[in-house]
């Protein structure tokens, strides 16, 4: 084989190796991106659940909900399982 032929073969092999490495790197990046998207969705779902919980808590303690909440009212304390409600029983 001539020098040119050897150089072309080596170049072809080098291009093949670089191509495979590029493909593997791309697949790895896609996997990381996919996991990042899943994590973002999980985080969003968790935040949605937390916001729902906080909204429920806010509604429970809102003055409009029970016509004004007074934690010192024994009936309120019993209804909402506040431990101190049973101290005088």
Phi, psi and omega in degrees: 000150179275167179298322179296319180295317177298317180297319179295318178297315179297319178296319179297317178297316179299319178295319178298315179297315179297322179296315178297317179297320178296317179297316179297319178295319178297316178297320178296318178296321178296321178295316179296317179297317179299317179293322179297320178295317178299316180297318178298319179294318179297319179296316179299316179298318179295318179294322176299316179296317179296318178298320177298317178297315180296323178295318178298316178298316180298320179294323181291328182259002179292135180302331181287337186292313182245016182075023181106118183264135175232108183297343179279347178289119183302323180298317178298316183296321179291315181300328185252017173055042175279121188306323183295346183296335184262005183296324186268003182272000000 
